[in-house]
Amino acid sequence: MRKIYPDAAAALDGVLHDGMMICAGGFGLCGIPERLIDAIRDAGTKDLTIASNNAGIDGEGLGKLLRTRQIKKMISSYVGENKEFERQYLSGELEVEFCPQGTLAERCRAGGAGIPGFYTKTGVGTLVAEGKEVKTFDGEEYILERGIRADLAIIKAWKADESGNLVFRKTARNFNQPMATAGKVCVAEVEEIVAVGSLDPDAIHLAGVYVQRLVLGAPYDKKIEFRTVREAA
């Protein structure tokens, strides 16, 4: 099956619908599926629930979908650096489910592995535990967290071969890998596509069986969250 599509809009054709849940890879502005986010914005798909470590910054990454009011709910571990995210949450315009960072990654990994729930100590005795089942193991309390399964996963990788085997680069691996497996359909945008057999099998981070559609997104402009300039000596 040929997985390569000519552009992001074509790669998302037929999989977008209002009210859907999306797992979005990325860590800050690192490893975010920029082209796919733009295509969702342009498609006008609304009432989205998005699971992502954060929502980018104002006007970049998922911040673009917040600005166009296409997101109904965020499942995130971090709000900082995005004033529009903060404003919509505090004004009641956006529903937010806060989730500890490691727990969020594990919820997506679990969902992709067919595990409906797991127990963790993270969040015990805090607001995170409210409304969740608590169970005692070996004298210690743990809370039940549900695995995440999404209608769609949108991710960004460094390299791919034509079969969809992926290699992530550094921090971009943090959330892209578990998010990919949590989606019923996974669409990946990459910086480079190479021939099958070009990648060292031991260097592949995500097997192509998890990737249904692939698009070349390069070239990219490097986005920086905080630009600090030192005065000349």
Contacts in CASP RR format, 6 or more apart in sequence:
PFRMAT RR
TARGET T0000
AUTHOR 0000-0000-0000
METHOD contacts of the structure
MODEL  1
MRKIYPDAAAALDGVLHDGMMICAGGFGLCGIPERLIDAIRDAGTKDLTI
ASNNAGIDGEGLGKLLRTRQIKKMISSYVGENKEFERQYLSGELEVEFCP
QGTLAERCRAGGAGIPGFYTKTGVGTLVAEGKEVKTFDGEEYILERGIRA
DLAIIKAWKADESGNLVFRKTARNFNQPMATAGKVCVAEVEEIVAVGSLD
PDAIHLAGVYVQRLVLGAPYDKKIEFRTVREAA
2 162 0 8 1.000
3 162 0 8 1.000
3 163 0 8 1.000
3 164 0 8 1.000
3 211 0 8 1.000
3 212 0 8 1.000
3 213 0 8 1.000
3 214 0 8 1.000
4 162 0 8 1.000
4 193 0 8 1.000
4 214 0 8 1.000
4 215 0 8 1.000
4 216 0 8 1.000
5 11 0 8 1.000
5 213 0 8 1.000
5 214 0 8 1.000
5 215 0 8 1.000
6 215 0 8 1.000
7 35 0 8 1.000
7 39 0 8 1.000
7 215 0 8 1.000
8 35 0 8 1.000
8 36 0 8 1.000
8 38 0 8 1.000
8 39 0 8 1.000
8 189 0 8 1.000
8 215 0 8 1.000
8 217 0 8 1.000
9 39 0 8 1.000
9 42 0 8 1.000
9 43 0 8 1.000
10 215 0 8 1.000
11 36 0 8 1.000
11 39 0 8 1.000
11 187 0 8 1.000
11 189 0 8 1.000
11 213 0 8 1.000
11 214 0 8 1.000
11 215 0 8 1.000
12 36 0 8 1.000
12 39 0 8 1.000
12 40 0 8 1.000
12 43 0 8 1.000
12 152 0 8 1.000
12 187 0 8 1.000
12 213 0 8 1.000
15 151 0 8 1.000
15 152 0 8 1.000
15 185 0 8 1.000
15 187 0 8 1.000
16 40 0 8 1.000
16 43 0 8 1.000
16 45 0 8 1.000
16 152 0 8 1.000
17 45 0 8 1.000
17 151 0 8 1.000
18 45 0 8 1.000
18 46 0 8 1.000
18 47 0 8 1.000
19 45 0 8 1.000
19 46 0 8 1.000
19 47 0 8 1.000
19 48 0 8 1.000
19 49 0 8 1.000
19 72 0 8 1.000
20 45 0 8 1.000
20 48 0 8 1.000
20 49 0 8 1.000
20 150 0 8 1.000
20 151 0 8 1.000
20 152 0 8 1.000
21 48 0 8 1.000
21 49 0 8 1.000
21 50 0 8 1.000
21 51 0 8 1.000
21 150 0 8 1.000
21 151 0 8 1.000
21 152 0 8 1.000
22 40 0 8 1.000
22 48 0 8 1.000
22 49 0 8 1.000
22 50 0 8 1.000
22 51 0 8 1.000
22 150 0 8 1.000
22 151 0 8 1.000
22 152 0 8 1.000
22 153 0 8 1.000
22 154 0 8 1.000
23 50 0 8 1.000
23 51 0 8 1.000
23 52 0 8 1.000
23 108 0 8 1.000
23 148 0 8 1.000
23 150 0 8 1.000
23 152 0 8 1.000
23 153 0 8 1.000
23 154 0 8 1.000
23 179 0 8 1.000
23 180 0 8 1.000
23 182 0 8 1.000
23 183 0 8 1.000
24 32 0 8 1.000
24 33 0 8 1.000
24 37 0 8 1.000
24 50 0 8 1.000
24 51 0 8 1.000
24 52 0 8 1.000
24 62 0 8 1.000
24 153 0 8 1.000
24 154 0 8 1.000
24 155 0 8 1.000
24 179 0 8 1.000
25 31 0 8 1.000
25 32 0 8 1.000
25 33 0 8 1.000
25 52 0 8 1.000
25 53 0 8 1.000
25 153 0 8 1.000
25 154 0 8 1.000
25 155 0 8 1.000
25 156 0 8 1.000
25 175 0 8 1.000
25 176 0 8 1.000
25 179 0 8 1.000
26 32 0 8 1.000
26 33 0 8 1.000
26 52 0 8 1.000
26 53 0 8 1.000
26 155 0 8 1.000
26 156 0 8 1.000
26 172 0 8 1.000
26 174 0 8 1.000
26 175 0 8 1.000
26 176 0 8 1.000
26 179 0 8 1.000
27 53 0 8 1.000
27 54 0 8 1.000
27 171 0 8 1.000
27 172 0 8 1.000
27 174 0 8 1.000
27 175 0 8 1.000
28 53 0 8 1.000
28 54 0 8 1.000
28 56 0 8 1.000
28 57 0 8 1.000
28 78 0 8 1.000
28 81 0 8 1.000
28 225 0 8 1.000
29 56 0 8 1.000
29 57 0 8 1.000
29 60 0 8 1.000
29 61 0 8 1.000
29 223 0 8 1.000
29 224 0 8 1.000
29 225 0 8 1.000
30 170 0 8 1.000
30 171 0 8 1.000
30 172 0 8 1.000
31 156 0 8 1.000
31 168 0 8 1.000
31 169 0 8 1.000
31 171 0 8 1.000
31 172 0 8 1.000
31 176 0 8 1.000
32 56 0 8 1.000
32 61 0 8 1.000
32 62 0 8 1.000
32 156 0 8 1.000
33 154 0 8 1.000
33 155 0 8 1.000
33 156 0 8 1.000
33 187 0 8 1.000
33 188 0 8 1.000
33 189 0 8 1.000
34 61 0 8 1.000
34 156 0 8 1.000
34 189 0 8 1.000
34 217 0 8 1.000
34 220 0 8 1.000
35 189 0 8 1.000
35 215 0 8 1.000
35 217 0 8 1.000
36 154 0 8 1.000
36 187 0 8 1.000
36 189 0 8 1.000
36 215 0 8 1.000
37 61 0 8 1.000
37 62 0 8 1.000
37 64 0 8 1.000
37 65 0 8 1.000
37 154 0 8 1.000
38 64 0 8 1.000
40 48 0 8 1.000
40 65 0 8 1.000
40 70 0 8 1.000
40 154 0 8 1.000
41 64 0 8 1.000
41 65 0 8 1.000
41 68 0 8 1.000
41 70 0 8 1.000
44 68 0 8 1.000
44 70 0 8 1.000
45 70 0 8 1.000
46 69 0 8 1.000
46 70 0 8 1.000
46 72 0 8 1.000
47 70 0 8 1.000
47 72 0 8 1.000
48 65 0 8 1.000
48 70 0 8 1.000
48 71 0 8 1.000
48 72 0 8 1.000
48 73 0 8 1.000
49 71 0 8 1.000
49 72 0 8 1.000
49 73 0 8 1.000
49 74 0 8 1.000
49 75 0 8 1.000
50 62 0 8 1.000
50 65 0 8 1.000
50 71 0 8 1.000
50 73 0 8 1.000
50 74 0 8 1.000
50 75 0 8 1.000
51 74 0 8 1.000
51 75 0 8 1.000
51 76 0 8 1.000
51 104 0 8 1.000
51 107 0 8 1.000
51 108 0 8 1.000
51 148 0 8 1.000
51 150 0 8 1.000
51 179 0 8 1.000
51 182 0 8 1.000
52 62 0 8 1.000
52 74 0 8 1.000
52 75 0 8 1.000
52 76 0 8 1.000
52 175 0 8 1.000
52 179 0 8 1.000
53 76 0 8 1.000
53 77 0 8 1.000
53 78 0 8 1.000
53 101 0 8 1.000
53 104 0 8 1.000
53 174 0 8 1.000
53 175 0 8 1.000
54 62 0 8 1.000
54 76 0 8 1.000
54 77 0 8 1.000
54 78 0 8 1.000
54 79 0 8 1.000
54 80 0 8 1.000
54 81 0 8 1.000
54 82 0 8 1.000
54 85 0 8 1.000
55 61 0 8 1.000
55 62 0 8 1.000
55 63 0 8 1.000
55 66 0 8 1.000
55 71 0 8 1.000
55 74 0 8 1.000
55 76 0 8 1.000
55 79 0 8 1.000
55 82 0 8 1.000
55 85 0 8 1.000
56 62 0 8 1.000
56 63 0 8 1.000
56 81 0 8 1.000
56 82 0 8 1.000
56 85 0 8 1.000
57 63 0 8 1.000
57 81 0 8 1.000
57 82 0 8 1.000
57 225 0 8 1.000
58 67 0 8 1.000
58 82 0 8 1.000
58 83 0 8 1.000
58 84 0 8 1.000
59 67 0 8 1.000
59 84 0 8 1.000
60 223 0 8 1.000
62 71 0 8 1.000
62 74 0 8 1.000
63 82 0 8 1.000
63 84 0 8 1.000
63 85 0 8 1.000
65 71 0 8 1.000
66 82 0 8 1.000
66 84 0 8 1.000
66 85 0 8 1.000
66 88 0 8 1.000
66 94 0 8 1.000
67 84 0 8 1.000
69 93 0 8 1.000
71 94 0 8 1.000
72 94 0 8 1.000
72 95 0 8 1.000
73 94 0 8 1.000
73 95 0 8 1.000
73 96 0 8 1.000
73 97 0 8 1.000
74 85 0 8 1.000
74 94 0 8 1.000
74 95 0 8 1.000
74 96 0 8 1.000
74 97 0 8 1.000
75 96 0 8 1.000
75 97 0 8 1.000
75 99 0 8 1.000
75 104 0 8 1.000
75 148 0 8 1.000
76 96 0 8 1.000
76 97 0 8 1.000
76 98 0 8 1.000
76 99 0 8 1.000
76 104 0 8 1.000
77 98 0 8 1.000
77 99 0 8 1.000
77 100 0 8 1.000
77 101 0 8 1.000
77 102 0 8 1.000
77 103 0 8 1.000
77 104 0 8 1.000
78 101 0 8 1.000
79 85 0 8 1.000
79 86 0 8 1.000
79 89 0 8 1.000
79 96 0 8 1.000
80 86 0 8 1.000
81 225 0 8 1.000
85 94 0 8 1.000
87 93 0 8 1.000
88 94 0 8 1.000
89 96 0 8 1.000
98 127 0 8 1.000
98 128 0 8 1.000
99 107 0 8 1.000
99 128 0 8 1.000
100 122 0 8 1.000
100 123 0 8 1.000
100 128 0 8 1.000
102 122 0 8 1.000
103 120 0 8 1.000
103 122 0 8 1.000
103 123 0 8 1.000
103 128 0 8 1.000
103 145 0 8 1.000
104 175 0 8 1.000
105 174 0 8 1.000
105 175 0 8 1.000
105 178 0 8 1.000
106 118 0 8 1.000
106 120 0 8 1.000
106 145 0 8 1.000
106 178 0 8 1.000
107 145 0 8 1.000
107 146 0 8 1.000
107 147 0 8 1.000
107 148 0 8 1.000
108 147 0 8 1.000
108 148 0 8 1.000
108 175 0 8 1.000
108 178 0 8 1.000
108 179 0 8 1.000
108 181 0 8 1.000
108 182 0 8 1.000
109 178 0 8 1.000
109 181 0 8 1.000
109 182 0 8 1.000
110 116 0 8 1.000
110 117 0 8 1.000
110 118 0 8 1.000
110 147 0 8 1.000
110 148 0 8 1.000
111 147 0 8 1.000
111 148 0 8 1.000
111 149 0 8 1.000
111 181 0 8 1.000
111 182 0 8 1.000
112 149 0 8 1.000
112 178 0 8 1.000
112 181 0 8 1.000
112 182 0 8 1.000
112 183 0 8 1.000
113 181 0 8 1.000
115 147 0 8 1.000
116 146 0 8 1.000
116 147 0 8 1.000
117 144 0 8 1.000
117 145 0 8 1.000
117 146 0 8 1.000
117 147 0 8 1.000
118 144 0 8 1.000
118 145 0 8 1.000
118 147 0 8 1.000
119 135 0 8 1.000
119 137 0 8 1.000
119 142 0 8 1.000
119 143 0 8 1.000
119 144 0 8 1.000
119 145 0 8 1.000
120 142 0 8 1.000
120 143 0 8 1.000
120 145 0 8 1.000
121 140 0 8 1.000
121 141 0 8 1.000
121 142 0 8 1.000
121 143 0 8 1.000
122 128 0 8 1.000
122 143 0 8 1.000
123 129 0 8 1.000
123 143 0 8 1.000
124 134 0 8 1.000
124 141 0 8 1.000
124 142 0 8 1.000
124 143 0 8 1.000
125 141 0 8 1.000
128 143 0 8 1.000
129 143 0 8 1.000
132 143 0 8 1.000
132 144 0 8 1.000
132 145 0 8 1.000
133 143 0 8 1.000
133 144 0 8 1.000
134 141 0 8 1.000
134 142 0 8 1.000
134 143 0 8 1.000
134 144 0 8 1.000
135 141 0 8 1.000
135 142 0 8 1.000
135 143 0 8 1.000
135 144 0 8 1.000
136 142 0 8 1.000
148 182 0 8 1.000
149 182 0 8 1.000
149 183 0 8 1.000
149 184 0 8 1.000
150 182 0 8 1.000
150 183 0 8 1.000
150 184 0 8 1.000
151 183 0 8 1.000
151 184 0 8 1.000
151 185 0 8 1.000
152 183 0 8 1.000
152 184 0 8 1.000
152 185 0 8 1.000
152 186 0 8 1.000
152 187 0 8 1.000
153 179 0 8 1.000
153 180 0 8 1.000
153 181 0 8 1.000
153 182 0 8 1.000
153 183 0 8 1.000
153 185 0 8 1.000
153 186 0 8 1.000
153 187 0 8 1.000
154 187 0 8 1.000
154 188 0 8 1.000
154 189 0 8 1.000
155 176 0 8 1.000
155 179 0 8 1.000
155 180 0 8 1.000
155 186 0 8 1.000
155 187 0 8 1.000
155 188 0 8 1.000
155 189 0 8 1.000
156 172 0 8 1.000
156 176 0 8 1.000
156 188 0 8 1.000
156 189 0 8 1.000
156 190 0 8 1.000
157 166 0 8 1.000
157 167 0 8 1.000
157 168 0 8 1.000
157 172 0 8 1.000
157 176 0 8 1.000
157 188 0 8 1.000
157 189 0 8 1.000
157 190 0 8 1.000
157 191 0 8 1.000
157 205 0 8 1.000
157 206 0 8 1.000
158 166 0 8 1.000
158 167 0 8 1.000
158 168 0 8 1.000
158 169 0 8 1.000
158 172 0 8 1.000
158 190 0 8 1.000
158 191 0 8 1.000
158 192 0 8 1.000
159 166 0 8 1.000
159 167 0 8 1.000
159 190 0 8 1.000
159 191 0 8 1.000
159 192 0 8 1.000
159 193 0 8 1.000
159 194 0 8 1.000
159 199 0 8 1.000
160 166 0 8 1.000
160 167 0 8 1.000
160 188 0 8 1.000
160 190 0 8 1.000
160 192 0 8 1.000
160 193 0 8 1.000
160 194 0 8 1.000
160 211 0 8 1.000
160 214 0 8 1.000
161 193 0 8 1.000
161 194 0 8 1.000
161 195 0 8 1.000
161 196 0 8 1.000
161 197 0 8 1.000
161 198 0 8 1.000
161 199 0 8 1.000
162 193 0 8 1.000
162 194 0 8 1.000
162 195 0 8 1.000
162 196 0 8 1.000
163 196 0 8 1.000
163 208 0 8 1.000
164 188 0 8 1.000
164 208 0 8 1.000
164 211 0 8 1.000
164 214 0 8 1.000
165 199 0 8 1.000
165 204 0 8 1.000
165 206 0 8 1.000
165 207 0 8 1.000
165 208 0 8 1.000
165 211 0 8 1.000
166 180 0 8 1.000
166 188 0 8 1.000
166 190 0 8 1.000
166 204 0 8 1.000
166 205 0 8 1.000
166 206 0 8 1.000
166 208 0 8 1.000
166 211 0 8 1.000
167 199 0 8 1.000
167 203 0 8 1.000
167 204 0 8 1.000
167 205 0 8 1.000
168 176 0 8 1.000
168 177 0 8 1.000
168 205 0 8 1.000
168 206 0 8 1.000
173 205 0 8 1.000
176 206 0 8 1.000
177 205 0 8 1.000
177 206 0 8 1.000
180 186 0 8 1.000
180 188 0 8 1.000
180 206 0 8 1.000
180 210 0 8 1.000
180 211 0 8 1.000
181 206 0 8 1.000
181 210 0 8 1.000
185 212 0 8 1.000
185 213 0 8 1.000
186 210 0 8 1.000
186 211 0 8 1.000
186 212 0 8 1.000
186 213 0 8 1.000
187 211 0 8 1.000
187 212 0 8 1.000
187 213 0 8 1.000
187 214 0 8 1.000
187 215 0 8 1.000
188 211 0 8 1.000
188 213 0 8 1.000
188 214 0 8 1.000
188 215 0 8 1.000
189 214 0 8 1.000
189 215 0 8 1.000
189 216 0 8 1.000
189 217 0 8 1.000
190 214 0 8 1.000
190 215 0 8 1.000
190 216 0 8 1.000
190 217 0 8 1.000
190 218 0 8 1.000
191 216 0 8 1.000
191 217 0 8 1.000
191 218 0 8 1.000
191 220 0 8 1.000
192 216 0 8 1.000
192 218 0 8 1.000
193 214 0 8 1.000
193 216 0 8 1.000
END
